[in-house]
Amino acid sequence: MKGGKRIAVITGGAKGIGLAIALRLVRDNVIPVLADIDGELAHKAAAELCAAGLEAVALRLDVTDEGSVTAVLAEVDQRFGSLDILVNNAGIIGLDGGRRPLIEGMSLQLWQRTLEVNLTGAFLMSRGAIPLMRRGRWGRIVNMSSRTARTRTGPGNAHYAASKAGMIGFSRVLASEVGKDGITVNCVAPSKIATAMTMAIGGGRDLLEKNIAETAVGRLGEPADVANAVAYLCSDQASFITGIVIDVTGGSFMP
Ligand SMILES: NC(=O)c1ccc[n+]([C@@H]2O[C@H](COP(=O)([O-])OP(=O)(O)OC[C@H]3O[C@@H](n4cnc5c(N)ncnc54)[C@H](O)[C@@H]3O)[C@@H](O)[C@H]2O)c1
Protein backbone atom coordinates (compact mmCIF):
# COMPACT_ATOMS: atom_id res chain seq x y z
CA MET A 1 0.00 0.00 0.00
CA LYS A 2 1.11 3.53 -0.69
CA GLY A 3 -1.11 6.43 0.30
CA GLY A 4 -4.03 4.01 0.75
CA LYS A 5 -3.50 2.54 -2.71
CA ARG A 6 -2.49 -1.02 -3.49
CA ILE A 7 0.43 -1.70 -5.82
CA ALA A 8 0.06 -4.18 -8.68
CA VAL A 9 2.68 -5.50 -11.07
CA ILE A 10 1.10 -6.65 -14.32
CA THR A 11 3.46 -8.54 -16.59
CA GLY A 12 2.77 -8.05 -20.28
CA GLY A 13 0.91 -4.93 -19.21
CA ALA A 14 1.74 -2.78 -22.25
CA LYS A 15 -1.21 -3.89 -24.35
CA GLY A 16 -4.07 -6.35 -24.83
CA ILE A 17 -5.45 -8.11 -21.76
CA GLY A 18 -2.62 -6.85 -19.51
CA LEU A 19 -3.37 -3.22 -20.26
CA ALA A 20 -7.11 -3.83 -19.78
CA ILE A 21 -6.31 -5.29 -16.34
CA ALA A 22 -4.33 -2.15 -15.46
CA LEU A 23 -7.19 0.09 -16.61
CA ARG A 24 -9.64 -1.95 -14.53
CA LEU A 25 -7.51 -2.10 -11.37
CA VAL A 26 -7.01 1.69 -11.23
CA ARG A 27 -10.77 1.90 -10.60
CA ASP A 28 -10.21 -0.16 -7.44
CA ASN A 29 -7.66 2.23 -5.99
CA VAL A 30 -4.67 0.32 -7.33
CA ILE A 31 -1.47 1.75 -8.83
CA PRO A 32 -0.56 -0.52 -11.76
CA VAL A 33 3.04 -1.15 -12.77
CA LEU A 34 3.00 -2.02 -16.47
CA ALA A 35 5.93 -4.41 -16.74
CA ASP A 36 6.62 -5.52 -20.28
CA ILE A 37 9.44 -6.66 -22.55
CA ASP A 38 8.31 -3.86 -24.85
CA GLY A 39 9.41 -1.10 -22.50
CA GLU A 40 8.65 1.65 -24.99
CA LEU A 41 5.04 0.54 -25.44
CA ALA A 42 4.64 0.15 -21.67
CA HIS A 43 5.91 3.71 -21.14
CA LYS A 44 3.53 5.01 -23.79
CA ALA A 45 0.59 3.23 -22.15
CA ALA A 46 1.52 4.49 -18.67
CA ALA A 47 1.95 8.03 -20.03
CA GLU A 48 -1.57 7.87 -21.46
CA LEU A 49 -2.96 6.74 -18.10
CA CYS A 50 -1.11 9.57 -16.34
CA ALA A 51 -2.36 12.08 -18.93
CA ALA A 52 -5.90 10.95 -18.02
CA GLY A 53 -5.16 11.86 -14.39
CA LEU A 54 -4.52 8.28 -13.24
CA GLU A 55 -1.44 6.92 -11.49
CA ALA A 56 0.59 4.30 -13.36
CA VAL A 57 4.21 3.28 -13.77
CA ALA A 58 6.01 1.49 -16.61
CA LEU A 59 9.07 -0.72 -16.30
CA ARG A 60 10.85 -2.84 -18.88
CA LEU A 61 10.76 -6.48 -17.83
CA ASP A 62 11.71 -9.77 -19.43
CA VAL A 63 9.98 -12.40 -17.31
CA THR A 64 12.39 -15.07 -18.55
CA ASP A 65 15.45 -13.18 -17.29
CA GLU A 66 16.15 -13.69 -13.59
CA GLY A 67 18.19 -10.46 -13.42
CA SER A 68 15.41 -8.44 -15.02
CA VAL A 69 12.82 -9.91 -12.62
CA THR A 70 15.00 -9.11 -9.60
CA ALA A 71 15.65 -5.56 -10.83
CA VAL A 72 11.96 -4.81 -11.46
CA LEU A 73 10.84 -6.11 -8.07
CA ALA A 74 13.65 -4.17 -6.34
CA GLU A 75 12.54 -1.02 -8.17
CA VAL A 76 8.93 -1.57 -7.08
CA ASP A 77 10.04 -2.15 -3.48
CA GLN A 78 12.20 0.96 -3.50
CA ARG A 79 9.54 3.16 -5.09
CA PHE A 80 6.48 1.97 -3.16
CA GLY A 81 7.81 -0.04 -0.20
CA SER A 82 5.30 -2.81 -0.91
CA LEU A 83 3.75 -5.10 -3.48
CA ASP A 84 0.16 -6.27 -3.08
CA ILE A 85 -0.88 -7.74 -6.43
CA LEU A 86 0.96 -9.71 -9.11
CA VAL A 87 -0.73 -10.59 -12.37
CA ASN A 88 1.35 -13.08 -14.35
CA ASN A 89 -0.15 -12.20 -17.71
CA ALA A 90 2.84 -12.06 -20.09
CA GLY A 91 2.50 -14.76 -22.69
CA ILE A 92 3.19 -15.83 -26.24
CA ILE A 93 1.36 -18.32 -28.47
CA GLY A 94 4.56 -19.71 -29.92
CA LEU A 95 3.72 -19.52 -33.60
CA ASP A 96 6.22 -20.76 -36.17
CA GLY A 97 6.17 -18.50 -39.22
CA GLY A 98 2.61 -17.45 -38.34
CA ARG A 99 1.45 -21.07 -37.91
CA ARG A 100 0.75 -23.34 -34.97
CA PRO A 101 3.38 -26.08 -35.28
CA LEU A 102 2.53 -29.75 -34.88
CA ILE A 103 4.72 -31.68 -32.44
CA GLU A 104 6.77 -33.45 -35.09
CA GLY A 105 7.70 -30.15 -36.67
CA MET A 106 8.22 -28.22 -33.45
CA SER A 107 11.73 -27.04 -32.65
CA LEU A 108 13.08 -27.51 -29.15
CA GLN A 109 13.83 -23.80 -29.14
CA LEU A 110 10.18 -22.85 -29.74
CA TRP A 111 8.99 -25.35 -27.12
CA GLN A 112 11.44 -23.98 -24.54
CA ARG A 113 10.80 -20.31 -25.30
CA THR A 114 7.02 -20.79 -24.94
CA LEU A 115 7.41 -22.60 -21.62
CA GLU A 116 9.92 -20.00 -20.43
CA VAL A 117 7.72 -16.98 -21.12
CA ASN A 118 4.37 -18.49 -20.18
CA LEU A 119 5.31 -20.64 -17.17
CA THR A 120 8.88 -20.07 -15.94
CA GLY A 121 8.21 -16.33 -16.02
CA ALA A 122 5.33 -16.79 -13.56
CA PHE A 123 7.58 -18.87 -11.31
CA LEU A 124 10.36 -16.26 -11.29
CA MET A 125 7.94 -13.38 -10.70
CA SER A 126 6.00 -15.18 -7.96
CA ARG A 127 9.15 -16.33 -6.18
CA GLY A 128 10.41 -12.75 -6.10
CA ALA A 129 7.07 -11.15 -5.19
CA ILE A 130 6.03 -13.40 -2.30
CA PRO A 131 8.54 -12.01 0.26
CA LEU A 132 7.21 -8.49 -0.46
CA MET A 133 3.59 -9.64 -0.06
CA ARG A 134 4.41 -11.56 3.12
CA ARG A 135 5.67 -8.33 4.66
CA GLY A 136 2.20 -6.81 4.29
CA ARG A 137 0.48 -10.12 5.22
CA TRP A 138 -1.80 -9.59 2.21
CA GLY A 139 -1.36 -10.53 -1.40
CA ARG A 140 -3.06 -11.54 -4.62
CA ILE A 141 -1.45 -13.52 -7.41
CA VAL A 142 -3.46 -14.10 -10.57
CA ASN A 143 -1.99 -16.34 -13.24
CA MET A 144 -3.15 -16.26 -16.84
CA SER A 145 -4.04 -19.71 -18.06
CA SER A 146 -6.27 -20.50 -21.06
CA ARG A 147 -9.21 -22.63 -22.12
CA THR A 148 -6.58 -24.60 -24.01
CA ALA A 149 -5.49 -26.03 -20.65
CA ARG A 150 -9.04 -26.86 -19.56
CA THR A 151 -10.48 -29.02 -22.31
CA ARG A 152 -9.82 -30.68 -25.65
CA THR A 153 -8.06 -28.40 -28.06
CA GLY A 154 -7.11 -28.61 -31.70
CA PRO A 155 -3.73 -29.71 -33.01
CA GLY A 156 -0.71 -27.41 -33.13
CA ASN A 157 -0.82 -26.10 -29.62
CA ALA A 158 1.09 -28.59 -27.45
CA HIS A 159 3.71 -26.18 -26.14
CA TYR A 160 1.14 -23.48 -25.37
CA ALA A 161 -1.31 -25.96 -23.80
CA ALA A 162 1.48 -27.46 -21.67
CA SER A 163 2.51 -24.02 -20.42
CA LYS A 164 -1.06 -22.99 -19.59
CA ALA A 165 -1.90 -26.31 -17.90
CA GLY A 166 1.34 -25.98 -15.96
CA MET A 167 0.12 -22.61 -14.73
CA ILE A 168 -2.87 -24.31 -13.05
CA GLY A 169 -0.81 -26.94 -11.23
CA PHE A 170 1.73 -24.32 -10.22
CA SER A 171 -1.00 -22.06 -8.83
CA ARG A 172 -2.56 -24.83 -6.71
CA VAL A 173 0.71 -25.67 -4.98
CA LEU A 174 1.62 -22.02 -4.50
CA ALA A 175 -1.84 -21.31 -3.04
CA SER A 176 -1.19 -24.00 -0.41
CA GLU A 177 2.23 -22.60 0.42
CA VAL A 178 1.22 -18.95 0.98
CA GLY A 179 -2.44 -19.09 2.05
CA LYS A 180 -1.75 -18.61 5.75
CA ASP A 181 0.07 -15.37 4.98
CA GLY A 182 -3.08 -13.80 3.54
CA ILE A 183 -1.96 -14.42 -0.04
CA THR A 184 -4.31 -16.02 -2.56
CA VAL A 185 -3.25 -17.55 -5.87
CA ASN A 186 -5.75 -18.17 -8.65
CA CYS A 187 -5.93 -18.60 -12.41
CA VAL A 188 -8.07 -17.02 -15.06
CA ALA A 189 -8.61 -19.09 -18.21
CA PRO A 190 -9.87 -16.98 -21.10
CA SER A 191 -10.96 -17.92 -24.57
CA LYS A 192 -12.53 -16.19 -27.56
CA ILE A 193 -11.12 -12.82 -26.56
CA ALA A 194 -10.59 -10.34 -29.38
CA THR A 195 -6.96 -9.20 -29.04
CA ALA A 196 -3.96 -8.85 -31.32
CA MET A 197 -2.80 -12.29 -30.12
CA THR A 198 -5.93 -14.08 -31.29
CA MET A 199 -6.12 -12.12 -34.52
CA ALA A 200 -2.47 -13.15 -35.22
CA ILE A 201 -3.64 -16.76 -35.54
CA GLY A 202 -5.58 -15.77 -38.65
CA GLY A 203 -8.38 -17.80 -40.19
CA GLY A 204 -10.40 -14.85 -41.41
CA ARG A 205 -14.14 -14.34 -41.25
CA ASP A 206 -14.95 -18.09 -41.14
CA LEU A 207 -12.92 -18.70 -38.00
CA LEU A 208 -14.33 -15.55 -36.42
CA GLU A 209 -17.89 -16.73 -37.02
CA LYS A 210 -17.07 -20.26 -35.81
CA ASN A 211 -15.59 -18.81 -32.61
CA ILE A 212 -18.65 -16.66 -31.99
CA ALA A 213 -20.96 -19.62 -32.66
CA GLU A 214 -19.10 -21.70 -30.03
CA THR A 215 -19.95 -19.21 -27.27
CA ALA A 216 -23.21 -19.27 -25.35
CA VAL A 217 -23.42 -15.49 -25.32
CA GLY A 218 -23.06 -15.00 -29.08
CA ARG A 219 -20.07 -12.68 -29.14
CA LEU A 220 -16.32 -12.59 -28.73
CA GLY A 221 -15.01 -11.40 -25.38
CA GLU A 222 -13.31 -8.09 -24.75
CA PRO A 223 -10.06 -7.77 -22.78
CA ALA A 224 -12.21 -5.95 -20.20
CA ASP A 225 -14.20 -9.18 -19.63
CA VAL A 226 -10.99 -10.87 -18.47
CA ALA A 227 -9.95 -7.79 -16.49
CA ASN A 228 -13.21 -7.85 -14.52
CA ALA A 229 -12.56 -11.43 -13.40
CA VAL A 230 -8.98 -10.56 -12.44
CA ALA A 231 -10.16 -7.50 -10.49
CA TYR A 232 -12.59 -9.64 -8.51
CA LEU A 233 -9.85 -12.14 -7.59
CA CYS A 234 -7.64 -9.21 -6.54
CA SER A 235 -10.31 -7.70 -4.29
CA ASP A 236 -10.84 -8.10 -0.53
CA GLN A 237 -14.12 -9.88 -1.36
CA ALA A 238 -12.17 -12.82 -2.81
CA SER A 239 -10.10 -13.55 0.31
CA PHE A 240 -11.63 -17.05 0.73
CA ILE A 241 -11.06 -18.02 -2.88
CA THR A 242 -7.71 -19.59 -3.70
CA GLY A 243 -6.28 -22.29 -5.94
CA ILE A 244 -9.13 -22.08 -8.44
CA VAL A 245 -9.61 -21.27 -12.11
CA ILE A 246 -12.19 -18.80 -13.40
CA ASP A 247 -13.13 -19.59 -17.00
CA VAL A 248 -13.80 -16.44 -19.02
CA THR A 249 -15.02 -17.99 -22.25
CA GLY A 250 -18.51 -16.68 -22.97
CA GLY A 251 -19.75 -20.18 -22.18
CA SER A 252 -17.64 -21.84 -24.88
CA PHE A 253 -16.30 -24.09 -22.12
CA MET A 254 -18.58 -25.30 -19.34
CA PRO A 255 -16.77 -27.71 -16.98
N1 LIG B 1 -6.29 -13.31 -26.25
C1 LIG B 1 -6.88 -14.44 -25.88
O1 LIG B 1 -7.96 -14.83 -26.37
C2 LIG B 1 -6.28 -15.27 -24.78
C3 LIG B 1 -6.89 -16.47 -24.46
C4 LIG B 1 -6.35 -17.24 -23.44
C5 LIG B 1 -5.24 -16.81 -22.76
N2 LIG B 1 -4.65 -15.62 -23.10
C6 LIG B 1 -3.46 -15.21 -22.35
O2 LIG B 1 -3.62 -13.89 -21.88
C7 LIG B 1 -2.33 -13.26 -21.81
C8 LIG B 1 -2.36 -11.93 -22.57
O3 LIG B 1 -2.76 -12.18 -23.90
P1 LIG B 1 -3.01 -11.01 -24.96
O4 LIG B 1 -3.98 -11.54 -25.93
O5 LIG B 1 -3.27 -9.72 -24.27
O6 LIG B 1 -1.56 -10.98 -25.67
P2 LIG B 1 -0.73 -9.77 -26.29
O7 LIG B 1 0.23 -10.38 -27.25
O8 LIG B 1 -1.64 -8.68 -26.77
O9 LIG B 1 0.08 -9.23 -25.01
C9 LIG B 1 1.08 -9.98 -24.41
C10 LIG B 1 2.08 -9.03 -23.78
O10 LIG B 1 3.12 -9.80 -23.16
C11 LIG B 1 4.34 -9.17 -23.43
N3 LIG B 1 5.46 -10.13 -23.32
C12 LIG B 1 5.77 -11.13 -24.18
N4 LIG B 1 6.89 -11.75 -23.78
C13 LIG B 1 7.28 -11.14 -22.62
C14 LIG B 1 8.37 -11.33 -21.73
N5 LIG B 1 9.30 -12.26 -21.95
N6 LIG B 1 8.46 -10.54 -20.63
C15 LIG B 1 7.53 -9.58 -20.40
N7 LIG B 1 6.50 -9.33 -21.23
C16 LIG B 1 6.37 -10.11 -22.32
C17 LIG B 1 4.20 -8.61 -24.84
O11 LIG B 1 5.15 -7.60 -25.14
C18 LIG B 1 2.77 -8.11 -24.80
O12 LIG B 1 2.70 -6.76 -24.38
C19 LIG B 1 -1.34 -14.27 -22.36
O13 LIG B 1 -0.74 -14.98 -21.28
C20 LIG B 1 -2.20 -15.19 -23.19
O14 LIG B 1 -1.63 -16.48 -23.34
C21 LIG B 1 -5.14 -14.85 -24.10
The ligand as an ORCA input file, in Angstrom:
! r2SCAN-3c Opt
* xyz 0 1
  N      -6.286    -13.312    -26.248
  C      -6.882    -14.438    -25.877
  O      -7.956    -14.828    -26.365
  C      -6.285    -15.265    -24.779
  C      -6.892    -16.475    -24.458
  C      -6.348    -17.243    -23.442
  C      -5.239    -16.810    -22.755
  N      -4.647    -15.625    -23.103
  C      -3.458    -15.208    -22.350
  O      -3.615    -13.888    -21.877
  C      -2.334    -13.255    -21.814
  C      -2.365    -11.927    -22.570
  O      -2.759    -12.181    -23.899
  P      -3.014    -11.013    -24.962
  O      -3.980    -11.538    -25.933
  O      -3.273     -9.721    -24.270
  O      -1.565    -10.976    -25.669
  P      -0.730     -9.766    -26.290
  O       0.234    -10.384    -27.253
  O      -1.637     -8.684    -26.770
  O       0.081     -9.225    -25.011
  C       1.085     -9.981    -24.409
  C       2.083     -9.027    -23.777
  O       3.116     -9.797    -23.156
  C       4.344     -9.168    -23.426
  N       5.461    -10.126    -23.324
  C       5.765    -11.126    -24.184
  N       6.890    -11.745    -23.777
  C       7.280    -11.145    -22.615
  C       8.367    -11.334    -21.727
  N       9.298    -12.257    -21.947
  N       8.459    -10.536    -20.630
  C       7.534     -9.576    -20.403
  N       6.498     -9.331    -21.227
  C       6.374    -10.107    -22.321
  C       4.200     -8.613    -24.843
  O       5.149     -7.598    -25.140
  C       2.770     -8.107    -24.803
  O       2.698     -6.762    -24.377
  C      -1.335    -14.272    -22.359
  O      -0.745    -14.977    -21.284
  C      -2.196    -15.190    -23.185
  O      -1.625    -16.478    -23.337
  C      -5.141    -14.847    -24.104
*
